[in-house]
């Protein structure tokens, strides 16, 4: 589950960071949504990584 969480975090981070940078795929419909999604993806990635490290 931790690896799945990391995978989802990377995918979401890539998707919304690309939208912020070059307006693909959502044509930067809402910059606030993009920033919130990037922060959420970063949070998910950090939590997943810390949990994975703790299990080892």
CHARMM-style PDB file with segment names, atoms N, HN, CA, C and O in Angstrom:
ATOM      1  N   UNK     1       0.814  -1.198   0.000  1.00  0.00      PROA
ATOM      2  CA  UNK     1       0.000   0.000   0.000  1.00  0.00      PROA
ATOM      3  C   UNK     1       0.860   1.267   0.000  1.00  0.00      PROA
ATOM      4  O   UNK     1       0.488   2.277  -0.598  1.00  0.00      PROA
ATOM      5  N   UNK     2       1.992   1.205   0.664  1.00  0.00      PROA
ATOM      6  HN  UNK     2       2.294   0.384   1.149  1.00  0.00      PROA
ATOM      7  CA  UNK     2       2.879   2.380   0.695  1.00  0.00      PROA
ATOM      8  C   UNK     2       3.425   2.681  -0.696  1.00  0.00      PROA
ATOM      9  O   UNK     2       3.495   3.839  -1.106  1.00  0.00      PROA
ATOM     10  N   UNK     3       3.808   1.638  -1.414  1.00  0.00      PROA
ATOM     11  HN  UNK     3       3.751   0.697  -1.081  1.00  0.00      PROA
ATOM     12  CA  UNK     3       4.343   1.836  -2.764  1.00  0.00      PROA
ATOM     13  C   UNK     3       3.243   2.347  -3.691  1.00  0.00      PROA
ATOM     14  O   UNK     3       3.502   3.183  -4.557  1.00  0.00      PROA
ATOM     15  N   UNK     4       2.020   1.851  -3.517  1.00  0.00      PROA
ATOM     16  HN  UNK     4       1.810   1.171  -2.814  1.00  0.00      PROA
ATOM     17  CA  UNK     4       0.894   2.354  -4.304  1.00  0.00      PROA
ATOM     18  C   UNK     4       0.653   3.834  -4.000  1.00  0.00      PROA
ATOM     19  O   UNK     4       0.405   4.621  -4.913  1.00  0.00      PROA
ATOM     20  N   UNK     5       0.724   4.216  -2.721  1.00  0.00      PROA
ATOM     21  HN  UNK     5       0.925   3.577  -1.979  1.00  0.00      PROA
ATOM     22  CA  UNK     5       0.562   5.617  -2.342  1.00  0.00      PROA
ATOM     23  C   UNK     5       1.631   6.496  -2.955  1.00  0.00      PROA
ATOM     24  O   UNK     5       1.342   7.601  -3.414  1.00  0.00      PROA
ATOM     25  N   UNK     6       2.871   6.015  -2.966  1.00  0.00      PROA
ATOM     26  HN  UNK     6       3.106   5.117  -2.592  1.00  0.00      PROA
ATOM     27  CA  UNK     6       3.957   6.768  -3.601  1.00  0.00      PROA
ATOM     28  C   UNK     6       3.724   6.909  -5.093  1.00  0.00      PROA
ATOM     29  O   UNK     6       3.973   7.969  -5.667  1.00  0.00      PROA
ATOM     30  N   UNK     7       3.245   5.844  -5.727  1.00  0.00      PROA
ATOM     31  HN  UNK     7       3.042   4.983  -5.261  1.00  0.00      PROA
ATOM     32  CA  UNK     7       2.977   5.888  -7.175  1.00  0.00      PROA
ATOM     33  C   UNK     7       1.887   6.898  -7.499  1.00  0.00      PROA
ATOM     34  O   UNK     7       2.017   7.678  -8.442  1.00  0.00      PROA
ATOM     35  N   UNK     8       0.827   6.882  -6.728  1.00  0.00      PROA
ATOM     36  HN  UNK     8       0.722   6.248  -5.962  1.00  0.00      PROA
ATOM     37  CA  UNK     8      -0.268   7.835  -6.946  1.00  0.00      PROA
ATOM     38  C   UNK     8       0.215   9.259  -6.709  1.00  0.00      PROA
ATOM     39  O   UNK     8      -0.150  10.167  -7.456  1.00  0.00      PROA
ATOM     40  N   UNK     9       1.023   9.463  -5.689  1.00  0.00      PROA
ATOM     41  HN  UNK     9       1.320   8.726  -5.082  1.00  0.00      PROA
ATOM     42  CA  UNK     9       1.543  10.800  -5.384  1.00  0.00      PROA
ATOM     43  C   UNK     9       2.393  11.331  -6.538  1.00  0.00      PROA
ATOM     44  O   UNK     9       2.268  12.494  -6.921  1.00  0.00      PROA
ATOM     45  N   UNK    10       3.254  10.480  -7.088  1.00  0.00      PROA
ATOM     46  HN  UNK    10       3.356   9.535  -6.777  1.00  0.00      PROA
ATOM     47  CA  UNK    10       4.101  10.908  -8.207  1.00  0.00      PROA
ATOM     48  C   UNK    10       3.252  11.220  -9.426  1.00  0.00      PROA
ATOM     49  O   UNK    10       3.489  12.211 -10.116  1.00  0.00      PROA
ATOM     50  N   UNK    11       2.262  10.376  -9.692  1.00  0.00      PROA
ATOM     51  HN  UNK    11       2.070   9.570  -9.131  1.00  0.00      PROA
ATOM     52  CA  UNK    11       1.389  10.612 -10.849  1.00  0.00      PROA
ATOM     53  C   UNK    11       0.620  11.927 -10.709  1.00  0.00      PROA
ATOM     54  O   UNK    11       0.557  12.713 -11.654  1.00  0.00      PROA
ATOM     55  N   UNK    12       0.041  12.166  -9.541  1.00  0.00      PROA
ATOM     56  HN  UNK    12       0.092  11.527  -8.773  1.00  0.00      PROA
ATOM     57  CA  UNK    12      -0.708  13.412  -9.327  1.00  0.00      PROA
ATOM     58  C   UNK    12       0.199  14.634  -9.364  1.00  0.00      PROA
ATOM     59  O   UNK    12      -0.166  15.672  -9.917  1.00  0.00      PROA
ATOM     60  N   UNK    13       1.378  14.505  -8.775  1.00  0.00      PROA
ATOM     61  HN  UNK    13       1.674  13.662  -8.325  1.00  0.00      PROA
ATOM     62  CA  UNK    13       2.323  15.617  -8.794  1.00  0.00      PROA
ATOM     63  C   UNK    13       2.711  15.966 -10.223  1.00  0.00      PROA
ATOM     64  O   UNK    13       2.740  17.139 -10.593  1.00  0.00      PROA
ATOM     65  N   UNK    14       3.008  14.959 -11.019  1.00  0.00      PROA
ATOM     66  HN  UNK    14       2.985  14.006 -10.718  1.00  0.00      PROA
ATOM     67  CA  UNK    14       3.370  15.184 -12.414  1.00  0.00      PROA
ATOM     68  C   UNK    14       2.222  15.822 -13.189  1.00  0.00      PROA
ATOM     69  O   UNK    14       2.431  16.772 -13.943  1.00  0.00      PROA
ATOM     70  N   UNK    15       1.020  15.305 -13.005  1.00  0.00      PROA
ATOM     71  HN  UNK    15       0.851  14.533 -12.392  1.00  0.00      PROA
ATOM     72  CA  UNK    15      -0.148  15.798 -13.728  1.00  0.00      PROA
ATOM     73  C   UNK    15      -0.424  17.268 -13.432  1.00  0.00      PROA
ATOM     74  O   UNK    15      -0.598  18.066 -14.353  1.00  0.00      PROA
ATOM     75  N   UNK    16      -0.463  17.625 -12.157  1.00  0.00      PROA
ATOM     76  HN  UNK    16      -0.321  16.977 -11.409  1.00  0.00      PROA
ATOM     77  CA  UNK    16      -0.824  18.997 -11.801  1.00  0.00      PROA
ATOM     78  C   UNK    16       0.344  19.965 -11.943  1.00  0.00      PROA
ATOM     79  O   UNK    16       0.126  21.151 -12.192  1.00  0.00      PROA
ATOM     80  N   UNK    17       1.571  19.493 -11.793  1.00  0.00      PROA
ATOM     81  HN  UNK    17       1.749  18.530 -11.591  1.00  0.00      PROA
ATOM     82  CA  UNK    17       2.723  20.369 -12.031  1.00  0.00      PROA
ATOM     83  C   UNK    17       2.827  20.715 -13.515  1.00  0.00      PROA
ATOM     84  O   UNK    17       3.155  21.846 -13.872  1.00  0.00      PROA
ATOM     85  N   UNK    18       2.546  19.738 -14.373  1.00  0.00      PROA
ATOM     86  HN  UNK    18       2.280  18.819 -14.083  1.00  0.00      PROA
ATOM     87  CA  UNK    18       2.530  20.025 -15.816  1.00  0.00      PROA
ATOM     88  C   UNK    18       1.444  21.037 -16.155  1.00  0.00      PROA
ATOM     89  O   UNK    18       1.647  21.911 -16.998  1.00  0.00      PROA
ATOM     90  N   UNK    19       0.295  20.921 -15.503  1.00  0.00      PROA
ATOM     91  HN  UNK    19       0.130  20.211 -14.819  1.00  0.00      PROA
ATOM     92  CA  UNK    19      -0.777  21.883 -15.761  1.00  0.00      PROA
ATOM     93  C   UNK    19      -0.362  23.281 -15.328  1.00  0.00      PROA
ATOM     94  O   UNK    19      -0.672  24.257 -16.010  1.00  0.00      PROA
ATOM     95  N   UNK    20       0.335  23.389 -14.204  1.00  0.00      PROA
ATOM     96  HN  UNK    20       0.587  22.596 -13.649  1.00  0.00      PROA
ATOM     97  CA  UNK    20       0.815  24.707 -13.771  1.00  0.00      PROA
ATOM     98  C   UNK    20       1.864  25.265 -14.727  1.00  0.00      PROA
ATOM     99  O   UNK    20       1.859  26.457 -15.033  1.00  0.00      PROA
ATOM    100  N   UNK    21       2.761  24.403 -15.196  1.00  0.00      PROA
ATOM    101  HN  UNK    21       2.764  23.434 -14.947  1.00  0.00      PROA
ATOM    102  CA  UNK    21       3.895  24.864 -15.994  1.00  0.00      PROA
ATOM    103  C   UNK    21       3.518  25.155 -17.451  1.00  0.00      PROA
ATOM    104  O   UNK    21       3.842  26.222 -17.972  1.00  0.00      PROA
ATOM    105  N   UNK    22       2.840  24.218 -18.104  1.00  0.00      PROA
ATOM    106  HN  UNK    22       2.577  23.351 -17.680  1.00  0.00      PROA
ATOM    107  CA  UNK    22       2.623  24.371 -19.551  1.00  0.00      PROA
ATOM    108  C   UNK    22       1.161  24.234 -19.987  1.00  0.00      PROA
ATOM    109  O   UNK    22       0.874  24.060 -21.171  1.00  0.00      PROA
ATOM    110  N   UNK    23       0.240  24.316 -19.017  1.00  0.00      PROA
ATOM    111  HN  UNK    23       0.474  24.458 -18.055  1.00  0.00      PROA
ATOM    112  CA  UNK    23      -1.202  24.301 -19.305  1.00  0.00      PROA
ATOM    113  C   UNK    23      -1.677  23.024 -19.984  1.00  0.00      PROA
ATOM    114  O   UNK    23      -2.645  23.049 -20.744  1.00  0.00      PROA
ATOM    115  N   UNK    24      -1.015  21.927 -19.721  1.00  0.00      PROA
ATOM    116  HN  UNK    24      -0.228  21.906 -19.104  1.00  0.00      PROA
ATOM    117  CA  UNK    24      -1.483  20.638 -20.250  1.00  0.00      PROA
ATOM    118  C   UNK    24      -1.678  19.737 -19.048  1.00  0.00      PROA
ATOM    119  O   UNK    24      -0.753  19.705 -18.236  1.00  0.00      PROA
ATOM    120  N   UNK    25      -2.706  19.032 -18.834  1.00  0.00      PROA
ATOM    121  HN  UNK    25      -3.457  19.057 -19.494  1.00  0.00      PROA
ATOM    122  CA  UNK    25      -3.829  18.651 -19.676  1.00  0.00      PROA
ATOM    123  C   UNK    25      -5.114  19.437 -19.410  1.00  0.00      PROA
ATOM    124  O   UNK    25      -6.084  19.271 -20.151  1.00  0.00      PROA
ATOM    125  N   UNK    26      -5.155  20.293 -18.372  1.00  0.00      PROA
ATOM    126  HN  UNK    26      -4.368  20.427 -17.771  1.00  0.00      PROA
ATOM    127  CA  UNK    26      -6.413  20.947 -18.000  1.00  0.00      PROA
ATOM    128  C   UNK    26      -6.509  22.406 -18.418  1.00  0.00      PROA
ATOM    129  O   UNK    26      -7.455  23.086 -18.020  1.00  0.00      PROA
ATOM    130  N   UNK    27      -5.591  22.901 -19.183  1.00  0.00      PROA
ATOM    131  HN  UNK    27      -4.822  22.349 -19.507  1.00  0.00      PROA
ATOM    132  CA  UNK    27      -5.561  24.295 -19.632  1.00  0.00      PROA
ATOM    133  C   UNK    27      -5.607  25.283 -18.468  1.00  0.00      PROA
ATOM    134  O   UNK    27      -6.186  26.364 -18.573  1.00  0.00      PROA
ATOM    135  N   UNK    28      -4.984  24.886 -17.355  1.00  0.00      PROA
ATOM    136  HN  UNK    28      -4.515  24.007 -17.270  1.00  0.00      PROA
ATOM    137  CA  UNK    28      -4.911  25.713 -16.145  1.00  0.00      PROA
ATOM    138  C   UNK    28      -6.268  26.314 -15.796  1.00  0.00      PROA
ATOM    139  O   UNK    28      -6.419  27.529 -15.669  1.00  0.00      PROA
ATOM    140  N   UNK    29      -7.261  25.420 -15.642  1.00  0.00      PROA
ATOM    141  HN  UNK    29      -7.139  24.433 -15.745  1.00  0.00      PROA
ATOM    142  CA  UNK    29      -8.621  25.852 -15.320  1.00  0.00      PROA
ATOM    143  C   UNK    29      -8.656  26.639 -14.012  1.00  0.00      PROA
ATOM    144  O   UNK    29      -9.359  27.644 -13.907  1.00  0.00      PROA
ATOM    145  N   UNK    30      -7.899  26.181 -13.019  1.00  0.00      PROA
ATOM    146  HN  UNK    30      -7.328  25.364 -13.105  1.00  0.00      PROA
ATOM    147  CA  UNK    30      -7.849  26.882 -11.740  1.00  0.00      PROA
ATOM    148  C   UNK    30      -6.451  26.718 -11.141  1.00  0.00      PROA
ATOM    149  O   UNK    30      -6.027  25.610 -10.813  1.00  0.00      PROA
ATOM    150  N   UNK    31      -5.756  27.823 -11.008  1.00  0.00      PROA
ATOM    151  HN  UNK    31      -6.100  28.723 -11.275  1.00  0.00      PROA
ATOM    152  CA  UNK    31      -4.405  27.767 -10.456  1.00  0.00      PROA
ATOM    153  C   UNK    31      -4.444  27.346  -8.982  1.00  0.00      PROA
ATOM    154  O   UNK    31      -3.548  26.644  -8.513  1.00  0.00      PROA
ATOM    155  N   UNK    32      -5.470  27.769  -8.263  1.00  0.00      PROA
ATOM    156  HN  UNK    32      -6.198  28.339  -8.644  1.00  0.00      PROA
ATOM    157  CA  UNK    32      -5.608  27.397  -6.862  1.00  0.00      PROA
ATOM    158  C   UNK    32      -5.795  25.881  -6.719  1.00  0.00      PROA
ATOM    159  O   UNK    32      -5.235  25.268  -5.810  1.00  0.00      PROA
ATOM    160  N   UNK    33      -6.573  25.289  -7.605  1.00  0.00      PROA
ATOM    161  HN  UNK    33      -7.028  25.787  -8.343  1.00  0.00      PROA
ATOM    162  CA  UNK    33      -6.764  23.837  -7.588  1.00  0.00      PROA
ATOM    163  C   UNK    33      -5.447  23.120  -7.870  1.00  0.00      PROA
ATOM    164  O   UNK    33      -5.128  22.122  -7.222  1.00  0.00      PROA
ATOM    165  N   UNK    34      -4.687  23.626  -8.831  1.00  0.00      PROA
ATOM    166  HN  UNK    34      -4.946  24.437  -9.357  1.00  0.00      PROA
ATOM    167  CA  UNK    34      -3.400  23.017  -9.166  1.00  0.00      PROA
ATOM    168  C   UNK    34      -2.443  23.072  -7.978  1.00  0.00      PROA
ATOM    169  O   UNK    34      -1.783  22.080  -7.667  1.00  0.00      PROA
ATOM    170  N   UNK    35      -2.365  24.203  -7.328  1.00  0.00      PROA
ATOM    171  HN  UNK    35      -2.901  25.009  -7.580  1.00  0.00      PROA
ATOM    172  CA  UNK    35      -1.464  24.353  -6.181  1.00  0.00      PROA
ATOM    173  C   UNK    35      -1.911  23.442  -5.041  1.00  0.00      PROA
ATOM    174  O   UNK    35      -1.084  22.799  -4.396  1.00  0.00      PROA
ATOM    175  N   UNK    36      -3.211  23.386  -4.796  1.00  0.00      PROA
ATOM    176  HN  UNK    36      -3.884  23.909  -5.320  1.00  0.00      PROA
ATOM    177  CA  UNK    36      -3.733  22.509  -3.750  1.00  0.00      PROA
ATOM    178  C   UNK    36      -3.470  21.047  -4.036  1.00  0.00      PROA
ATOM    179  O   UNK    36      -3.127  20.286  -3.131  1.00  0.00      PROA
ATOM    180  N   UNK    37      -3.629  20.645  -5.293  1.00  0.00      PROA
ATOM    181  HN  UNK    37      -3.908  21.263  -6.028  1.00  0.00      PROA
ATOM    182  CA  UNK    37      -3.378  19.252  -5.664  1.00  0.00      PROA
ATOM    183  C   UNK    37      -1.896  18.911  -5.564  1.00  0.00      PROA
ATOM    184  O   UNK    37      -1.546  17.806  -5.149  1.00  0.00      PROA
ATOM    185  N   UNK    38      -1.023  19.841  -5.938  1.00  0.00      PROA
ATOM    186  HN  UNK    38      -1.308  20.739  -6.275  1.00  0.00      PROA
ATOM    187  CA  UNK    38       0.420  19.610  -5.808  1.00  0.00      PROA
ATOM    188  C   UNK    38       0.795  19.461  -4.336  1.00  0.00      PROA
ATOM    189  O   UNK    38       1.575  18.577  -3.985  1.00  0.00      PROA
ATOM    190  N   UNK    39       0.257  20.302  -3.488  1.00  0.00      PROA
ATOM    191  HN  UNK    39      -0.377  21.021  -3.774  1.00  0.00      PROA
ATOM    192  CA  UNK    39       0.542  20.201  -2.050  1.00  0.00      PROA
ATOM    193  C   UNK    39      -0.006  18.898  -1.472  1.00  0.00      PROA
ATOM    194  O   UNK    39       0.645  18.268  -0.638  1.00  0.00      PROA
ATOM    195  N   UNK    40      -1.193  18.494  -1.907  1.00  0.00      PROA
ATOM    196  HN  UNK    40      -1.722  19.006  -2.584  1.00  0.00      PROA
ATOM    197  CA  UNK    40      -1.761  17.231  -1.453  1.00  0.00      PROA
ATOM    198  C   UNK    40      -0.935  16.041  -1.909  1.00  0.00      PROA
ATOM    199  O   UNK    40      -0.733  15.094  -1.148  1.00  0.00      PROA
ATOM    200  N   UNK    41      -0.455  16.084  -3.155  1.00  0.00      PROA
ATOM    201  HN  UNK    41      -0.619  16.853  -3.773  1.00  0.00      PROA
ATOM    202  CA  UNK    41       0.389  15.006  -3.668  1.00  0.00      PROA
ATOM    203  C   UNK    41       1.709  14.942  -2.912  1.00  0.00      PROA
ATOM    204  O   UNK    41       2.202  13.855  -2.608  1.00  0.00      PROA
ATOM    205  N   UNK    42       2.274  16.088  -2.611  1.00  0.00      PROA
ATOM    206  HN  UNK    42       1.873  16.971  -2.857  1.00  0.00      PROA
ATOM    207  CA  UNK    42       3.506  16.108  -1.814  1.00  0.00      PROA
ATOM    208  C   UNK    42       3.273  15.529  -0.425  1.00  0.00      PROA
ATOM    209  O   UNK    42       4.100  14.775   0.087  1.00  0.00      PROA
ATOM    210  N   UNK    43       2.156  15.880   0.175  1.00  0.00      PROA
ATOM    211  HN  UNK    43       1.484  16.493  -0.241  1.00  0.00      PROA
ATOM    212  CA  UNK    43       1.821  15.342   1.492  1.00  0.00      PROA
ATOM    213  C   UNK    43       1.644  13.832   1.458  1.00  0.00      PROA
ATOM    214  O   UNK    43       2.151  13.126   2.329  1.00  0.00      PROA
ATOM    215  N   UNK    44       0.934  13.339   0.464  1.00  0.00      PROA
ATOM    216  HN  UNK    44       0.522  13.913  -0.244  1.00  0.00      PROA
ATOM    217  CA  UNK    44       0.748  11.895   0.316  1.00  0.00      PROA
ATOM    218  C   UNK    44       2.078  11.193   0.102  1.00  0.00      PROA
ATOM    219  O   UNK    44       2.320  10.126   0.666  1.00  0.00      PROA
ATOM    220  N   UNK    45       2.936  11.787  -0.707  1.00  0.00      PROA
ATOM    221  HN  UNK    45       2.740  12.654  -1.165  1.00  0.00      PROA
ATOM    222  CA  UNK    45       4.248  11.195  -0.953  1.00  0.00      PROA
ATOM    223  C   UNK    45       5.093  11.130   0.303  1.00  0.00      PROA
ATOM    224  O   UNK    45       5.749  10.120   0.557  1.00  0.00      PROA
ATOM    225  N   UNK    46       5.088  12.191   1.089  1.00  0.00      PROA
ATOM    226  HN  UNK    46       4.555  13.012   0.882  1.00  0.00      PROA
ATOM    227  CA  UNK    46       5.868  12.226   2.325  1.00  0.00      PROA
ATOM    228  C   UNK    46       5.339  11.197   3.323  1.00  0.00      PROA
ATOM    229  O   UNK    46       6.115  10.462   3.933  1.00  0.00      PROA
ATOM    230  N   UNK    47       4.036  11.146   3.484  1.00  0.00      PROA
ATOM    231  HN  UNK    47       3.405  11.742   2.989  1.00  0.00      PROA
ATOM    232  CA  UNK    47       3.442  10.191   4.425  1.00  0.00      PROA
ATOM    233  C   UNK    47       3.715   8.761   3.982  1.00  0.00      PROA
ATOM    234  O   UNK    47       4.053   7.914   4.809  1.00  0.00      PROA
ATOM    235  N   UNK    48       3.574   8.483   2.701  1.00  0.00      PROA
ATOM    236  HN  UNK    48       3.300   9.171   2.030  1.00  0.00      PROA
ATOM    237  CA  UNK    48       3.827   7.135   2.190  1.00  0.00      PROA
ATOM    238  C   UNK    48       5.283   6.744   2.362  1.00  0.00      PROA
ATOM    239  O   UNK    48       5.585   5.617   2.754  1.00  0.00      PROA
ATOM    240  N   UNK    49       6.188   7.672   2.071  1.00  0.00      PROA
ATOM    241  HN  UNK    49       5.943   8.588   1.753  1.00  0.00      PROA
ATOM    242  CA  UNK    49       7.618   7.381   2.201  1.00  0.00      PROA
ATOM    243  C   UNK    49       7.998   7.134   3.661  1.00  0.00      PROA
ATOM    244  O   UNK    49       8.752   6.208   3.964  1.00  0.00      PROA
ATOM    245  N   UNK    50       7.479   7.956   4.552  1.00  0.00      PROA
ATOM    246  HN  UNK    50       6.868   8.708   4.306  1.00  0.00      PROA
ATOM    247  CA  UNK    50       7.806   7.776   5.970  1.00  0.00      PROA
ATOM    248  C   UNK    50       7.269   6.454   6.499  1.00  0.00      PROA
ATOM    249  O   UNK    50       7.942   5.786   7.284  1.00  0.00      PROA
ATOM    250  N   UNK    51       6.081   6.071   6.086  1.00  0.00      PROA
ATOM    251  HN  UNK    51       5.534   6.614   5.449  1.00  0.00      PROA
ATOM    252  CA  UNK    51       5.517   4.798   6.519  1.00  0.00      PROA
ATOM    253  C   UNK    51       6.298   3.627   5.935  1.00  0.00      PROA
ATOM    254  O   UNK    51       6.536   2.637   6.628  1.00  0.00      PROA
ATOM    255  N   UNK    52       6.691   3.724   4.694  1.00  0.00      PROA
ATOM    256  HN  UNK    52       6.497   4.528   4.131  1.00  0.00      PROA
ATOM    257  CA  UNK    52       7.491   2.660   4.068  1.00  0.00      PROA
ATOM    258  C   UNK    52       8.825   2.503   4.785  1.00  0.00      PROA
ATOM    259  O   UNK    52       9.270   1.381   5.027  1.00  0.00      PROA
ATOM    260  N   UNK    53       9.462   3.607   5.123  1.00  0.00      PROA
ATOM    261  HN  UNK    53       9.100   4.519   4.927  1.00  0.00      PROA
ATOM    262  CA  UNK    53      10.737   3.561   5.836  1.00  0.00      PROA
ATOM    263  C   UNK    53      10.583   2.964   7.228  1.00  0.00      PROA
ATOM    264  O   UNK    53      11.469   2.259   7.710  1.00  0.00      PROA
ATOM    265  N   UNK    54       9.462   3.248   7.866  1.00  0.00      PROA
ATOM    266  HN  UNK    54       8.742   3.822   7.474  1.00  0.00      PROA
ATOM    267  CA  UNK    54       9.223   2.755   9.215  1.00  0.00      PROA
ATOM    268  C   UNK    54       8.977   1.248   9.237  1.00  0.00      PROA
ATOM    269  O   UNK    54       9.295   0.586  10.225  1.00  0.00      PROA
ATOM    270  N   UNK    55       8.422   0.705   8.171  1.00  0.00      PROA
ATOM    271  HN  UNK    55       8.164   1.243   7.369  1.00  0.00      PROA
ATOM    272  CA  UNK    55       8.131  -0.720   8.106  1.00  0.00      PROA
ATOM    273  C   UNK    55       9.366  -1.562   7.846  1.00  0.00      PROA
ATOM    274  O   UNK    55       9.370  -2.755   8.148  1.00  0.00      PROA
ATOM    275  N   UNK    56      10.394  -0.979   7.303  1.00  0.00      PROA
ATOM    276  HN  UNK    56      10.391  -0.009   7.057  1.00  0.00      PROA
ATOM    277  CA  UNK    56      11.583  -1.749   6.949  1.00  0.00      PROA
ATOM    278  C   UNK    56      12.444  -2.072   8.143  1.00  0.00      PROA
ATOM    279  OT1 UNK    56      13.482  -2.718   7.999  1.00  0.00      PROA
TER     280      UNK     56
END
